[in-house]
Amino acid sequence: MRLAFSHRVCPILKFIPAIALALAAAAPAAAASHDVPPVTDASTFPDVEVHAQEKVSIAADPYDTKEKCKLLRVNYSQYEILPIRVIITNNGDKPISLDQARIHLIARDGSKIEAAEPEDVERRASSASNRGKTIPLPSPLPSIHTAPGGRNRDIEEDFSEFEFQALVVEAHTTRAGFLFYDVSGLRDPLKGAKLYLRRLRGADGRDLFYFEVPFDKYLAAQPK
């Protein structure tokens, strides 16, 4: 059934362009190009621990500045989430397994922080800044109120693209990726803190000696 309109324009139609512009402004901006940083040997980073006998080096590179975080789609610092890039270099002749590895952030007070899952970060982002938005429209139209969000596509894409996912570091190979840590309530979360790694296993199935990467090395290397 075809609807017929009067020759007089409905008042609401005059505001359709304004509504469209307002809704477009409220939509998330399209993700820009995000180039993965080149993978270099862990020993090239200031924050590194080298086990010469096991021929394994592990570095931790915190993304704690605005310039470094341009790579990521989300400003995680506003949610008190700290991205840390973990770099593992195996200079031995046999692979090492990360299948059972545990990688924790140990704060200076000794508290142990596990790496966050994307759902954890989404909940933090939702509660902190996604309580619903108000989109003003030209009078006499009322403002539009959007519902609070749950899933965050940008966070999910960051985890999908950048999260550390390697289960094996092959011989003479470097693997790298990001882990995200909830540092809420911690003042200067890197000061006196360290990244603690254990249960990395050699080709014979035995655990390697644990790694502790203190972030004070990283802080000391930063420009004053």
C-alpha positions as CSV (number, residue, x, y, z in Angstrom):
1,M,0.0,0.0,0.0
2,R,1.4,3.3,-1.1
3,L,1.2,6.2,1.4
4,A,0.3,9.7,0.1
5,F,1.8,12.8,1.7
6,S,0.2,16.3,1.8
7,H,1.8,18.9,-0.3
8,R,2.8,20.6,3.0
9,V,6.1,19.4,4.4
10,C,5.9,17.7,7.7
11,P,7.8,19.8,10.2
12,I,9.9,16.9,11.4
13,L,11.3,16.4,7.9
14,K,13.1,19.7,8.0
15,F,15.3,18.4,10.8
16,I,16.2,15.0,9.2
17,P,19.6,16.3,7.9
18,A,20.4,17.6,11.4
19,I,19.4,14.3,13.0
20,A,21.6,12.3,10.6
21,L,24.6,14.6,11.3
22,A,24.1,14.2,15.0
23,L,23.9,10.5,14.8
24,A,26.9,10.3,12.6
25,A,28.9,12.3,15.0
26,A,27.9,10.0,17.9
27,A,29.0,6.9,16.0
28,P,32.6,5.6,16.7
29,A,35.1,6.8,14.2
30,A,36.5,4.3,11.8
31,A,39.6,2.7,13.0
32,A,42.8,4.1,11.4
33,S,45.7,2.1,10.3
34,H,47.4,0.4,13.2
35,D,50.8,-0.9,12.3
36,V,52.3,-3.6,14.5
37,P,55.7,-2.6,15.9
38,P,58.5,-4.5,14.4
39,V,59.7,-7.5,16.4
40,T,63.3,-7.1,17.6
41,D,65.5,-9.1,19.9
42,A,64.4,-8.8,23.5
43,S,67.9,-7.8,24.5
44,T,67.5,-4.5,22.6
45,F,65.0,-3.2,25.2
46,P,66.1,-1.5,28.4
47,D,63.7,-3.6,30.5
48,V,65.0,-7.1,29.9
49,E,66.2,-10.2,31.8
50,V,68.6,-12.5,30.1
51,H,69.2,-16.1,31.0
52,A,72.4,-16.8,29.3
53,Q,72.5,-20.5,30.2
54,E,69.0,-21.1,28.9
55,K,69.6,-18.8,26.0
56,V,66.3,-17.0,26.6
57,S,65.7,-13.2,26.9
58,I,62.4,-11.6,28.0
59,A,61.7,-7.9,27.8
60,A,58.7,-5.8,28.9
61,D,57.8,-2.6,27.1
62,P,55.0,-0.6,28.9
63,Y,52.8,1.5,26.7
64,D,52.4,4.3,29.2
65,T,52.7,7.4,27.1
66,K,50.3,9.0,24.7
67,E,52.7,8.8,21.8
68,K,53.3,5.1,22.2
69,C,49.6,4.4,22.6
70,K,48.8,5.8,19.2
71,L,49.2,2.3,17.9
72,L,46.1,1.2,19.9
73,R,42.5,2.1,19.2
74,V,41.6,2.9,22.8
75,N,43.1,5.3,25.4
76,Y,43.4,2.6,28.0
77,S,45.0,4.9,30.6
78,Q,41.6,6.6,31.2
79,Y,40.3,3.2,32.4
80,E,43.4,2.5,34.5
81,I,44.5,-0.3,32.2
82,L,48.2,-0.6,31.4
83,P,49.2,-2.3,28.1
84,I,52.6,-4.0,28.3
85,R,54.3,-5.5,25.2
86,V,56.1,-8.7,26.1
87,I,59.0,-9.8,23.9
88,I,60.5,-13.3,24.3
89,T,63.6,-14.3,22.4
90,N,64.8,-17.9,22.2
91,N,68.4,-18.0,21.0
92,G,68.6,-21.8,21.7
93,D,68.5,-24.6,19.3
94,K,65.2,-26.0,20.6
95,P,61.7,-24.5,21.0
96,I,60.3,-23.4,24.3
97,S,56.6,-23.8,25.3
98,L,54.4,-21.1,26.7
99,D,51.3,-23.3,26.9
100,Q,51.4,-23.3,30.7
101,A,53.1,-20.0,31.2
102,R,52.0,-17.5,33.8
103,I,52.7,-13.8,33.3
104,H,51.8,-11.5,36.2
105,L,52.4,-7.9,37.0
106,I,53.8,-7.7,40.6
107,A,53.1,-4.2,42.1
108,R,55.6,-2.7,44.5
109,D,53.3,-3.7,47.4
110,G,53.6,-7.3,46.4
111,S,50.1,-7.7,45.0
112,K,49.9,-10.0,42.0
113,I,47.8,-8.8,39.0
114,E,46.8,-11.2,36.3
115,A,46.5,-10.1,32.7
116,A,43.0,-8.9,31.8
117,E,40.6,-10.5,29.4
118,P,38.9,-8.3,26.8
119,E,35.6,-8.8,28.8
120,D,37.3,-7.3,31.9
121,V,38.5,-4.2,30.0
122,E,35.1,-3.8,28.3
123,R,33.4,-3.9,31.7
124,R,35.8,-1.2,33.0
125,A,35.3,0.9,29.9
126,S,31.5,0.6,30.1
127,S,31.2,1.5,33.8
128,A,33.7,4.4,33.4
129,S,32.6,6.2,30.3
130,N,29.7,4.4,28.6
131,R,26.7,5.2,30.9
132,G,24.7,6.4,27.9
133,K,25.1,9.5,25.8
134,T,22.9,12.5,25.1
135,I,22.8,13.8,21.6
136,P,21.3,17.3,21.3
137,L,19.0,18.0,18.4
138,P,17.8,21.4,17.1
139,S,14.7,22.8,18.8
140,P,11.9,21.8,19.1
141,L,13.1,18.3,18.9
142,P,14.1,16.6,22.2
143,S,17.6,15.2,22.7
144,I,18.3,11.6,21.9
145,H,19.5,9.4,24.8
146,T,21.5,6.3,23.9
147,A,21.6,3.2,26.0
148,P,24.8,2.3,27.9
149,G,27.0,0.0,25.8
150,G,28.4,-3.4,26.6
151,R,30.7,-4.7,23.9
152,N,33.4,-2.4,22.6
153,R,34.5,-3.2,19.1
154,D,37.7,-1.2,19.4
155,I,38.8,-3.1,22.5
156,E,38.0,-6.4,20.9
157,E,39.9,-5.5,17.8
158,D,43.0,-4.4,19.9
159,F,43.0,-7.8,21.7
160,S,42.5,-9.7,18.5
161,E,45.3,-7.9,16.7
162,F,47.8,-7.2,19.4
163,E,47.4,-9.6,22.3
164,F,50.2,-12.0,23.0
165,Q,49.0,-15.3,21.6
166,A,52.1,-17.4,20.9
167,L,52.2,-20.8,22.6
168,V,55.6,-21.7,21.3
169,V,58.8,-19.7,20.7
170,E,60.7,-21.6,18.1
171,A,64.5,-21.9,18.1
172,H,66.3,-18.6,17.1
173,T,63.0,-16.8,17.1
174,T,61.4,-13.8,18.8
175,R,57.7,-13.6,19.6
176,A,55.9,-10.5,20.9
177,G,52.5,-9.3,21.9
178,F,50.6,-7.2,24.4
179,L,49.1,-8.1,27.7
180,F,46.7,-5.7,29.5
181,Y,46.8,-5.1,33.3
182,D,44.3,-3.5,35.6
183,V,46.3,-1.0,37.6
184,S,43.3,0.8,39.2
185,G,44.2,2.3,42.6
186,L,47.9,2.1,42.0
187,R,49.8,5.3,42.1
188,D,52.8,5.2,39.7
189,P,52.1,1.6,38.9
190,L,55.5,0.9,37.3
191,K,57.6,2.2,40.1
192,G,59.0,-0.7,42.1
193,A,56.9,-3.1,40.0
194,K,58.0,-6.1,37.9
195,L,56.8,-8.5,35.3
196,Y,57.0,-12.1,36.7
197,L,57.0,-15.0,34.3
198,R,57.1,-18.7,35.3
199,R,56.2,-22.1,33.9
200,L,58.0,-21.6,30.6
201,R,59.1,-25.0,29.5
202,G,62.0,-26.3,27.5
203,A,61.9,-29.0,24.8
204,D,62.4,-31.6,27.5
205,G,59.3,-30.5,29.3
206,R,61.1,-29.0,32.3
207,D,60.3,-25.6,33.6
208,L,62.8,-22.8,32.9
209,F,64.0,-20.7,35.7
210,Y,61.5,-18.0,36.4
211,F,62.0,-14.5,35.0
212,E,61.6,-11.2,36.8
213,V,61.7,-8.0,34.7
214,P,61.8,-4.9,36.9
215,F,60.2,-1.8,35.5
216,D,62.7,0.5,37.3
217,K,65.1,-0.3,34.4
218,Y,62.5,1.1,32.0
219,L,61.8,4.1,34.1
220,A,65.5,4.9,34.4
221,A,66.0,4.8,30.7
222,Q,63.2,7.4,30.0
223,P,64.1,11.0,29.2
224,K,63.9,13.3,32.2
